[in-house]
Amino acid sequence: MRPFLFLVLLTTVFNASAEELPATLTWADSATLSTPLSGIVSDVKVEVGDLVEKGQLLAALDSRPYKAGLKRAEAEQQRLKSCFEDAEREYQHAQELYDRTVLSQTDLQTAEVAFTTSKAEFHRAEADVNLAKLDLEYSQVYAPFAGQIVGRYIQSGEVVVNKLKVMPMLRLAKTGHVTASAQINISAATSLVLGVEVTVRTAGKTYPAIIQQLGYTGENAATGMEILLQAKLVDATFKELPGSFAIIILPEG
């Protein structure tokens, strides 16, 4: 499949008659990773620059509190299960006695309420077990996609507090997904439309690009109105780091 580049032309103004635009490279697709939980970081398995696979374990909080919470929830579930089963038997027995006119309607209703209450408490305990399992799962941070670690903001032993605001732990970017950024004067962009092919050159190599967005960004006192172009580089062989210099070559004419 032919690699495509989706550019964001943002940062540098170029002469309207030029066919080449200076640009810089940034990550196109990245995600800041963390956990909704608070706790102590027990392990960080990656460094900046490491390549990781989807589903790979990247970092973990101390899991002991969450394992203990799960055991407590499971124990409570077992206790309430026994209470629920006892209440169910008592209610069935009360129905039999009521059918034989041995038990009053008031006593039957009392058994029914006890059964309904026990059933609700048991189902709530089941939900608590599921939530405890999720907490244990969320205590570990996995890679949502294959890529490269481009940011690490935690160390082992550090306390993570996520009660009011989630604390970033790692940043992961898709390898080979990069944007090039520059600005272009509106007079130089009159022949450009969505889907027009351009070229990006960096480190002596060229990559095809498809314009995906054209938008007015403002007016420069020296050059007049400026246009934003947006695209994205998708090439597994691309090795240049974000922040590197690049040239966007516009089509002739």
TITILUM-994967 format. One line per field, with one value per residue (C-alpha): residue number from 1; residue in one letter; x, y, z. Coordinates in Angstrom, 1 decimal. Example, Ala and Ser with C-alpha at 12.3 -4.5 7.8 and 13.67 -1.06 7.14 Angstrom:
<sites>
n = c(1:2)
res = c(A:S)
u = c(12.3:13.7)
v = c(-4.5:-1.1)
w = c(7.8:7.1)
</sites>
This chain:
<sites>
n = c(1:2:3:4:5:6:7:8:9:10:11:12:13:14:15:16:17:18:19:20:21:22:23:24:25:26:27:28:29:30:31:32:33:34:35:36:37:38:39:40:41:42:43:44:45:46:47:48:49:50:51:52:53:54:55:56:57:58:59:60:61:62:63:64:65:66:67:68:69:70:71:72:73:74:75:76:77:78:79:80:81:82:83:84:85:86:87:88:89:90:91:92:93:94:95:96:97:98:99:100:101:102:103:104:105:106:107:108:109:110:111:112:113:114:115:116:117:118:119:120:121:122:123:124:125:126:127:128:129:130:131:132:133:134:135:136:137:138:139:140:141:142:143:144:145:146:147:148:149:150:151:152:153:154:155:156:157:158:159:160:161:162:163:164:165:166:167:168:169:170:171:172:173:174:175:176:177:178:179:180:181:182:183:184:185:186:187:188:189:190:191:192:193:194:195:196:197:198:199:200:201:202:203:204:205:206:207:208:209:210:211:212:213:214:215:216:217:218:219:220:221:222:223:224:225:226:227:228:229:230:231:232:233:234:235:236:237:238:239:240:241:242:243:244:245:246:247:248:249:250:251:252:253)
res = c(M:R:P:F:L:F:L:V:L:L:T:T:V:F:N:A:S:A:E:E:L:P:A:T:L:T:W:A:D:S:A:T:L:S:T:P:L:S:G:I:V:S:D:V:K:V:E:V:G:D:L:V:E:K:G:Q:L:L:A:A:L:D:S:R:P:Y:K:A:G:L:K:R:A:E:A:E:Q:Q:R:L:K:S:C:F:E:D:A:E:R:E:Y:Q:H:A:Q:E:L:Y:D:R:T:V:L:S:Q:T:D:L:Q:T:A:E:V:A:F:T:T:S:K:A:E:F:H:R:A:E:A:D:V:N:L:A:K:L:D:L:E:Y:S:Q:V:Y:A:P:F:A:G:Q:I:V:G:R:Y:I:Q:S:G:E:V:V:V:N:K:L:K:V:M:P:M:L:R:L:A:K:T:G:H:V:T:A:S:A:Q:I:N:I:S:A:A:T:S:L:V:L:G:V:E:V:T:V:R:T:A:G:K:T:Y:P:A:I:I:Q:Q:L:G:Y:T:G:E:N:A:A:T:G:M:E:I:L:L:Q:A:K:L:V:D:A:T:F:K:E:L:P:G:S:F:A:I:I:I:L:P:E:G)
u = c(0.0:1.4:2.4:0.6:1.4:-1.2:0.4:-0.4:1.2:1.3:4.5:6.6:5.5:7.0:7.1:3.9:5.8:7.8:7.3:8.9:7.8:10.0:8.2:8.7:7.6:5.3:3.6:0.3:-1.3:-0.4:-2.2:-1.5:-1.8:-2.7:-5.1:-8.3:-7.0:-4.7:-1.9:1.9:3.7:5.3:6.9:7.6:8.7:9.5:11.8:11.3:12.2:11.1:9.0:6.0:3.4:-0.4:-1.4:2.1:2.3:3.9:3.5:1.7:0.5:1.0:-1.8:-2.1:-4.8:-6.9:-6.3:-7.4:-10.5:-11.4:-11.1:-13.3:-15.9:-15.9:-16.2:-19.2:-20.7:-20.5:-22.1:-25.0:-25.4:-26.0:-28.5:-30.3:-30.6:-31.9:-34.4:-35.5:-36.1:-38.1:-40.2:-41.0:-41.9:-44.1:-45.9:-46.6:-48.0:-50.1:-51.5:-52.6:-54.1:-51.7:-49.8:-51.4:-51.0:-49.0:-46.4:-46.2:-45.6:-42.9:-41.1:-41.5:-39.9:-37.0:-36.5:-36.6:-34.2:-31.7:-31.9:-31.1:-28.2:-26.7:-26.9:-25.3:-22.5:-22.0:-21.7:-19.1:-17.0:-17.1:-16.0:-13.2:-12.0:-12.0:-10.0:-7.4:-7.3:-7.0:-4.0:-2.0:-1.4:-1.2:-0.4:-3.7:-1.8:1.7:4.0:6.9:7.1:7.6:7.0:7.5:6.2:6.5:9.0:8.8:7.7:5.9:2.4:-0.2:-3.3:-6.2:-9.1:-9.6:-7.5:-5.9:-2.1:-0.4:1.9:3.2:2.7:2.6:2.8:2.1:5.4:5.4:2.5:3.9:2.7:4.7:3.7:4.1:2.2:1.4:0.2:-3.2:-1.9:0.4:-2.4:-4.9:-4.1:-4.3:-7.5:-8.2:-6.7:-3.9:-0.7:2.4:5.8:7.6:11.4:13.4:16.8:17.4:14.3:10.9:7.4:4.2:1.5:-2.2:-3.7:-6.6:-7.5:-7.4:-8.4:-8.0:-5.7:-5.4:-3.8:-0.1:0.8:3.7:2.3:-1.5:-4.0:-2.5:-3.9:-3.7:-3.1:-3.4:-2.2:-0.5:2.5:1.9:5.1:6.5:10.0:10.0:12.6:12.9:12.1:9.4:10.8:13.0:13.2:11.3:10.5:7.0:7.2:4.1:3.0:4.0:1.5)
v = c(0.0:3.4:5.4:8.7:11.9:14.1:17.4:20.3:23.4:25.7:27.4:29.2:31.8:31.4:33.5:33.3:32.4:29.6:25.9:24.7:25.4:24.9:22.8:20.9:17.4:16.4:13.2:12.6:10.0:9.8:9.0:10.0:6.9:6.7:5.0:6.3:4.9:6.4:4.4:3.9:3.1:-0.3:-0.8:1.1:-1.3:1.2:4.1:6.9:5.6:2.0:0.3:-1.6:-4.0:-3.6:-5.1:-4.9:-4.1:-0.6:0.3:-0.8:0.4:-1.6:-4.1:-5.3:-2.9:-3.9:-7.6:-7.2:-5.2:-8.0:-10.7:-8.6:-8.1:-11.9:-12.8:-10.4:-11.9:-15.4:-14.3:-12.5:-15.5:-17.7:-15.2:-15.0:-18.8:-19.0:-16.2:-17.9:-21.2:-19.5:-17.7:-20.8:-22.6:-19.6:-19.9:-23.6:-22.9:-20.0:-22.2:-24.6:-21.7:-22.4:-19.1:-15.6:-13.2:-10.8:-13.5:-14.4:-10.7:-10.5:-13.6:-12.0:-8.7:-10.6:-12.6:-9.5:-7.6:-10.5:-10.8:-7.1:-7.2:-10.3:-8.7:-5.5:-7.7:-9.3:-5.7:-4.9:-7.9:-6.8:-3.3:-4.7:-6.8:-3.7:-1.8:-4.6:-4.5:-0.6:-0.8:-1.9:0.3:-1.5:-0.2:0.4:0.2:-0.6:2.3:4.2:5.6:9.3:10.5:9.1:11.1:8.7:6.7:3.6:4.5:7.7:8.3:8.8:10.7:10.8:11.9:15.3:15.2:12.3:12.3:11.5:8.5:7.8:9.0:6.6:7.5:5.4:4.8:6.2:8.5:12.0:15.5:18.3:21.8:25.2:28.2:29.3:32.6:32.5:33.6:30.6:28.3:29.2:26.1:23.8:21.8:18.8:15.7:17.4:15.5:17.2:15.9:16.1:15.9:15.3:13.8:13.3:11.2:12.2:11.0:11.5:13.6:14.2:17.5:16.8:20.3:23.9:26.5:30.2:30.8:34.6:37.5:38.3:42.0:41.3:38.5:38.9:36.0:32.6:29.2:26.0:22.7:19.4:15.9:12.9:10.8:7.0:5.2:2.4:3.1:6.7:7.2:11.0:12.4:15.0:18.5:17.7:20.0:19.2:20.7:20.6:20.6:22.0:20.8:23.0:25.4)
w = c(0.0:-1.0:2.1:2.6:4.4:6.0:6.8:9.1:7.7:10.7:11.8:9.2:6.7:3.2:0.1:-1.9:-5.1:-3.5:-4.4:-1.2:2.4:5.5:8.1:11.3:12.2:15.0:16.1:14.3:16.5:20.1:23.4:27.0:29.2:32.8:35.2:36.9:40.2:42.9:44.4:44.5:41.3:41.7:38.3:35.1:32.4:29.6:28.8:26.3:22.9:23.5:20.9:22.3:21.0:21.5:24.8:26.3:30.1:30.5:34.1:37.3:40.6:43.8:43.3:47.0:48.0:44.9:45.5:49.1:47.9:45.5:48.3:50.6:47.9:47.1:50.8:51.1:48.0:49.5:52.8:51.0:48.7:51.7:53.1:49.8:49.5:53.0:52.4:49.2:50.9:53.7:51.2:49.2:52.5:53.5:50.1:50.7:54.2:52.9:50.2:52.9:54.9:57.7:57.3:57.3:54.4:56.7:57.5:53.8:52.9:55.6:54.0:50.6:51.7:53.3:50.1:47.9:50.2:50.3:46.5:46.0:48.4:46.7:43.3:44.7:46.1:42.6:41.2:43.9:42.9:39.2:40.2:42.4:39.4:37.2:39.8:39.8:36.0:36.0:38.3:35.3:32.2:28.9:25.4:23.5:20.2:18.9:18.9:20.6:24.1:23.6:27.2:30.7:33.6:36.6:38.6:40.7:44.2:43.2:44.5:41.9:43.0:40.5:42.6:41.1:37.9:36.1:36.3:33.0:33.3:29.8:26.3:23.3:19.7:16.6:14.8:11.3:11.9:11.7:10.7:9.0:10.0:8.2:7.0:3.5:2.1:0.5:-2.9:-3.0:-2.1:-4.8:-6.9:-3.8:-3.1:-0.9:-2.3:-4.2:-3.8:-2.3:-1.2:2.1:2.1:5.3:6.0:2.3:1.7:0.2:1.1:-0.8:0.8:0.3:1.4:3.8:5.1:3.9:6.3:7.1:10.1:10.3:8.6:8.8:8.5:6.2:4.0:4.2:4.8:5.7:5.0:7.0:5.2:7.1:6.3:8.0:7.3:7.5:6.6:8.8:7.6:8.7:11.4:11.8:15.3:15.8:15.9:12.9:9.9:6.7:3.4:1.9:-1.9:-3.6:-7.0:-10.0:-11.4)
</sites>
